[in-house]
């Protein structure tokens, strides 16, 4: 069973080392891929030194990086997380177990914030609005559709058609799962402030 950890990064030198170390601790057999998206700091150097497999994507934007990662990497199961150190990596094994034991194709990490300042200005309202619209259309309730912490089956990754401009990539991932009527689950994860 091969597990791939996918970490899209842009200027995350303050947090990427710890994110990689945490995955090495909690998913020691996983291959950890950091995709650097034109960072101007030392993200790439730190990621490589910490033991991650470093790749780059020159086209700017998280959607571009995700599309590239999904096309490049072959594995049985995947975990995608932002490189900003805000997510609880210790639940990664639980996310993988849900994919396997409950035969899910996507597990979404619902953020439980520890501080009111965790979300960027306007982000919470945008998340509630988009999540509500998608839930109304598909009659399926996600409470945190824009979370950057998700686990996927190979079936999901290889069936994902790409992205279109104008939507956040997290929205497109959720809509793809619902359009395909794939089994999905949402679990809670602690959400912390970015490293400063």
N, C-alpha and C positions, 0 to 999 in steps of 0.2 A: 504494500500500500504506500503510494507516494503522495506526500503532502507538499504543496507549494505555498509559501507565504509571499504575497505580492504587496509591495509597499511603494506606492507612487510618492515621489518627494520633490518638493521645491523649497530650498532654503530651510532645511530642518537640522542644521548642525548642532543645535542645542539639545535635541531630543533623540536623534536617530540611533545613536550608540546604545542608549538604554532600551529602545524598542527592539533592536536586534538581540541584545543580551536576554531580554525577557522571553522572546520567542525561542532562543536557544535553550533556555531553562524549561519552558513549559511544553514545547514541541521539539525535543532534541533531535528527532530524525527528519524533521522538515528541511527542505531547501528554502533558503530565504533570499528572495530577489528584491533588490532595491532598484527602482527605475528613476534615475535622476532626470528632471525636466528643466534643464538649463539653469541649475542653481548657480548663484554668484558667490556662495559661501563655500565652506569645506564639507558639505553634505556628502559628496561622492567619496572623498578621501576617507572620511570617518567611517562610512558604511563599509568600504572595502577593508579597512583595517580591523573592523569588528567581525569580519568573516562572512559578510553577505556577498552574494553574487551580484555584481554591479552591472546594470545595463543603462542605456540612455535613450531618451526620446526627445528629438529636437523640436518637434511640433508642440507649441505651447498649449497647455491646458490639460486638466485631469482626464477629461474624456479621451483625448488623444493617447494619453499614457495607458489608460485602461484598455482601450482597443488594442494597442500594441502588446500589452502583457497577455491578454487573452489569446491572441494569435500566436505568440512566441512560446508560451510555456505549456508543457505536457505534464499532467499529473492526474491522480485519481480524485483528489480533493484539493480545494483551494481556500485560502483565507486572504482577504484583502483588508488592509487597515491603513489609515493615514499615518504618516511618519512623524506626527507632531507630539506624540507621547500622551495624548489625552484619553486613550482607551485602556481598559483593563485587560492586559494580555493573558492573565491567568485563566480567563474563561475560554481561551482558544481550544483546549482539549474537549470541553463540553460542546462547543459548536461542531467540532468534527464528529463527536459521538452522536449528535442529533442527526447529522447528515447520514451516518452509517445505520444507526439503529432504528431511526424513525423514517428512513428512506426519503429524506427531504432533499430538495435541490437547491434551496437557499435558506440560510439562517441569518436573520437580521439582528444586529446588536442594538437594542433599544437603550438609548443613553439616559442614565439616571444622574443628573448633574449634582455635583457637590458644592457648587458655587453659582450664584446668579450671574456671574460674569463669564461663565463658560462659553456661552453662545455669543457670536458676533452680533452687533447691533442689527436688528431686523431679521436675524436668521431664525429665531424661534417662531415668529409670526409667519414667515414664509414656509417653514416646515409644516406648521399646523394647516395652513391653507392648501398646500400641495398634497399633503397626506389626506386631507378631507376630500379634495376633488377626486383623487384616485380611488379612495374608498367608496365614494358615491357611484362612480362609474362601474367599478368591478365588484361591488358588494363584498368587499374584503377589507378588513380593518388592519392597517398598520398604524402604529402610534408614533413611529419615528422613521419615516421613509428615507430621510436624508442622512441617516447615519453613515459614516464612512467605514464601519466595521461590519463586514459580512463574510459568510462562508458559503461556498458553492460546490456543487457536484461537477464532475467533468461534463455531464450532459448539459448542464446550464451554460457553462463556459463556451463549449463548442457550438451551442445553438444560438448564442447571442449574436444578433445581426450587425452590430456596430452602433453608431450613434448619429444623432442628427443635431445640428446646432439649434440653440434656443432652449434646451432642457439641460438640467444638471444630470450628470451621469448616474447618480444614485436613483433619480426618478426613472430613468430609462431601464435600469436593472430591475426595479420593482415592477414596472409595467410589463417588461418582457416575461417575468415569472407569472404574472397574473394572466396575460394574454395566452400563454402556453398552458395555463391551468396546472402549473407545476406545484408540488407540495412544498410549502414554505412554513417557517416558524420564526417567531420573534422572541428573543430572550433579553433580559436586562443586563446591562453592563455599566459599571461606574464610569463617569465621565469627568475628567479633571481639567484644570486650567493648563494651557500651553506653557511650556518652559519659556522663561524670559531671562 
